[in-house]
Amino acid sequence: MHPDYIYQIAFTQLYGIGPIRAKRLLKILDSPQAFFDLSLPKLQQLTSISLKQLELANRTGALLAAQTQVPYLSSKDLHYFFTSDPAFPQQLKECPDAPLGLFYRGTSPTWNQSRTLAIVGTRQETAYGKQIVKELIGSLPKDILIVSGLAQGVDADVHEQALNFGLQTVGVLGHGLDRIYPAKHRELALAMTQQGGLLSEFLVGTRAERMHFPMRNRIIAGLADAVVVIESKKNGGSLITAELANDYNREVCAFPGAVHYANSEGCNALIKANKAHLINNADDLLSLLDWGTLPAPKTKETKPLNNAQKQIFELFSAKNTWSIDDLAFHLQKPVSEISTLLFELELQSLIEHMGANRYKLPI
């Protein structure tokens, strides 16, 4: 037997079973663990996947890969969010090809509470691009979460300006969270973990590979309410993010540039093809998104706890930190029931999710 998160991570590492098929399997199976516990003939019967494909999925290898993550996840500053976790980005979850699991390092994630804006652009940022980034982020309301890819150029500048102007910012990486690419952004990445965080679908230990970055781009697009492109060449990677955002029904905006200016060819092409709104400043963006005014603060109604909720909450009074498995064993109740009760307590801010299916009392 392994902790739930081991099966969750292993489920994402099965050969030949991508996120779309994996989500279909989750609707058939009780949990990711069932895929590893059931016999192959039984799995074939339930899923209609051929025995050959199930054998190629390499369940043993997937579990071994997941087990390599245990030392990292025991660290208090690294968390794993599976698609069924209440802390998983709900906006991203709507995307058909969204990853099933995410590794995160940083402050408590706000993507399910904040308006989220992705800002991307060329690695060869010019003074024109720098000016746009500074003016745009400096004019945004402070409650907006800024997402980008921590790449050289516009991405890194976006994160730096978000930090400078006091906005939360999350960098989505194309490799594991044990490394930073490019390495010169290590200090910036460290600062981001104190005012946002770093996010990746890749196992800790995964190197930066060319094919990983388009995968990274779909997370950037999926997390955001809108994507803004600042300086992009005609074949720039930012255009992939913009196309994905359009596929996900997100708003896409672009800053125009001079017609003979190589770094604006991509932005101008998006605008010309009606794949992006032309914007000149933050006011244009906020007006388009109807974000012109700060949202009224949400007031939470404190509801009296029912007996089942009280039973769990009283356990936290005796011991500050509990895992779902420990609570289920202690109370002799199904994990699914415990998970629901914890979610209800979390909604009332009575407990706080730590990642990896662990919860604690808020400080």
Residue pairs with C-beta under 8 A, 6 or more apart in sequence:
2 33
2 63
2 66
2 67
3 323
3 325
3 356
3 357
4 31
4 32
4 33
4 324
4 325
4 335
4 357
5 73
5 80
5 82
5 356
5 357
6 63
6 66
6 67
6 69
6 70
7 31
7 32
7 33
7 35
7 36
7 63
7 66
8 32
8 66
8 80
8 82
8 100
8 101
9 65
9 66
9 69
9 80
9 101
9 203
10 32
10 36
10 59
10 62
10 63
10 65
10 66
11 22
11 32
11 35
11 62
11 100
11 101
12 19
12 22
12 99
12 100
12 101
12 201
13 61
13 62
13 65
13 66
13 203
14 22
14 35
14 57
14 58
14 59
14 62
15 56
15 57
15 58
15 61
15 62
16 53
16 56
16 57
17 25
17 57
18 97
19 97
19 98
19 99
19 100
20 96
20 97
22 100
23 83
23 100
25 35
25 47
26 32
26 83
26 84
26 100
28 46
28 47
29 35
29 38
29 46
29 47
32 82
35 43
35 59
36 59
36 62
36 63
38 46
40 51
40 54
40 55
41 51
43 49
43 54
44 50
44 51
44 54
47 54
65 203
68 203
68 204
68 205
69 80
69 203
69 204
72 78
72 177
72 178
72 204
73 79
73 80
73 355
73 356
76 354
77 105
77 106
77 193
78 103
78 104
78 105
78 177
78 204
78 355
79 87
79 103
79 104
79 105
79 354
79 355
79 356
80 101
80 102
80 103
80 104
80 355
80 356
81 87
81 88
81 89
81 101
81 102
81 104
81 109
81 355
82 88
82 100
82 101
83 93
83 98
83 100
83 101
84 339
85 353
85 357
86 343
86 346
86 353
87 109
87 112
87 353
87 355
88 102
89 102
89 109
89 111
89 112
89 222
89 223
90 111
90 112
91 111
91 112
91 116
91 222
91 223
91 224
91 225
92 98
92 111
92 219
92 222
92 223
94 222
94 248
95 218
95 221
95 222
95 248
97 218
98 218
98 219
98 222
99 201
99 219
101 201
102 199
102 200
102 201
102 219
103 176
103 177
103 199
103 200
103 201
103 202
103 203
103 204
104 177
104 197
104 198
104 199
104 355
105 177
105 193
105 197
105 198
106 170
106 192
106 193
106 194
106 196
106 197
106 198
107 168
107 193
107 194
107 195
107 196
107 197
108 352
109 170
109 197
110 145
110 168
111 145
111 170
111 223
114 143
114 144
114 145
114 168
115 141
115 143
115 144
115 145
115 225
115 289
115 291
115 295
116 144
116 145
116 147
116 223
116 224
116 225
117 140
117 144
117 145
117 146
117 147
117 224
117 225
117 226
117 227
117 228
117 285
118 146
118 147
118 148
118 220
118 221
118 223
118 224
118 226
118 227
118 228
118 241
118 245
119 133
119 136
119 137
119 146
119 147
119 148
119 154
119 158
119 227
119 228
119 230
120 148
120 149
120 154
120 155
120 158
120 217
120 220
120 227
120 228
120 229
120 230
120 232
120 237
120 238
120 241
120 242
121 129
121 133
121 153
121 154
121 155
121 158
121 229
121 230
121 231
121 232
121 236
121 238
122 129
122 153
122 154
122 231
122 232
122 233
122 236
122 238
122 263
122 266
123 151
123 152
123 153
123 154
123 155
124 153
124 231
124 233
124 263
125 133
125 153
125 154
125 157
125 231
126 231
126 263
128 231
128 257
128 263
129 153
129 154
129 157
129 230
129 231
129 263
130 157
132 230
132 231
132 255
133 154
133 157
133 158
133 161
133 230
134 161
135 281
135 282
136 228
136 230
136 281
136 282
136 285
137 146
137 158
137 161
137 162
137 164
137 165
137 167
138 161
138 165
139 281
139 282
139 283
140 146
140 165
140 167
140 282
140 286
141 286
141 291
141 294
142 165
142 166
142 167
143 294
143 295
144 167
144 291
145 167
145 168
145 169
145 170
145 196
146 158
146 159
146 162
146 167
146 168
146 169
146 170
146 196
147 169
147 170
147 171
147 172
147 220
147 223
147 224
148 154
148 155
148 158
148 159
148 169
148 171
148 172
148 220
149 155
149 171
149 172
149 173
149 174
149 213
149 216
149 217
149 220
150 156
150 159
150 171
150 172
150 173
150 180
150 185
150 188
150 189
150 192
150 198
151 182
151 213
151 237
152 182
152 185
154 230
154 231
154 238
155 171
156 185
156 188
158 169
158 230
159 169
159 171
159 188
159 192
160 188
162 168
162 169
162 195
162 196
163 169
163 188
163 191
163 192
163 195
166 195
167 195
168 195
168 196
169 192
169 195
169 196
170 192
170 196
170 197
170 198
170 199
170 223
171 189
171 192
171 196
171 197
171 198
171 199
172 199
172 200
172 216
172 219
172 220
172 223
173 180
173 181
173 198
173 199
173 200
173 202
173 216
174 181
174 200
174 202
174 208
174 209
174 212
174 213
174 215
174 216
175 181
175 200
175 202
175 206
175 207
175 208
175 209
175 212
176 200
176 202
176 203
176 204
176 205
176 206
176 207
177 198
177 200
177 204
178 204
178 205
179 207
179 208
180 186
180 189
181 208
189 198
192 198
199 219
200 206
200 216
201 215
201 219
202 212
206 212
213 237
214 237
214 240
217 237
217 240
217 241
217 244
218 244
220 227
220 241
221 227
221 241
221 242
221 244
221 245
221 248
221 250
222 244
222 248
224 245
224 250
225 250
225 251
225 289
226 245
226 250
226 251
226 252
226 253
226 285
226 288
226 289
227 241
227 242
227 245
227 250
227 251
227 252
227 253
228 252
228 253
228 254
228 255
228 279
228 285
229 238
229 239
229 241
229 242
229 252
229 253
229 254
229 255
229 266
229 267
229 270
229 276
230 254
230 255
230 267
231 255
231 257
231 263
231 264
231 267
232 238
232 239
232 254
232 263
232 264
232 265
232 266
232 267
232 270
233 262
233 263
233 265
233 266
234 262
234 265
234 266
234 269
235 266
236 266
238 266
239 266
239 269
239 270
242 252
242 254
242 270
242 275
242 276
243 275
245 251
245 252
246 252
246 275
251 277
251 288
251 289
252 270
252 275
252 276
252 277
253 276
253 277
253 278
253 279
253 284
253 285
253 288
254 266
254 267
254 268
254 270
254 271
254 276
254 277
254 278
254 279
255 264
255 267
255 279
255 280
256 264
256 267
256 268
256 271
256 278
256 280
257 263
257 264
257 267
257 268
258 264
259 268
267 276
270 276
271 277
271 278
277 284
277 288
278 284
279 285
279 288
283 292
285 291
286 292
300 348
300 349
302 348
303 348
305 313
305 345
308 337
308 341
309 341
309 344
309 345
311 331
312 327
312 331
312 338
312 341
312 342
312 345
313 345
313 350
313 351
315 322
315 327
315 330
315 331
316 322
316 351
316 359
316 360
316 361
317 361
320 360
320 361
321 354
321 358
321 359
321 360
322 358
322 359
322 360
323 356
323 357
323 358
323 359
324 335
324 338
324 339
324 342
324 357
324 358
324 359
325 335
325 357
327 333
327 338
327 342
328 334
328 335
328 337
328 338
331 338
342 351
342 353
342 359
345 351
346 352
346 353
346 359
349 362
350 361
350 362
351 359
351 360
351 361
351 362
352 359
352 360
352 361
352 362
353 359
354 360
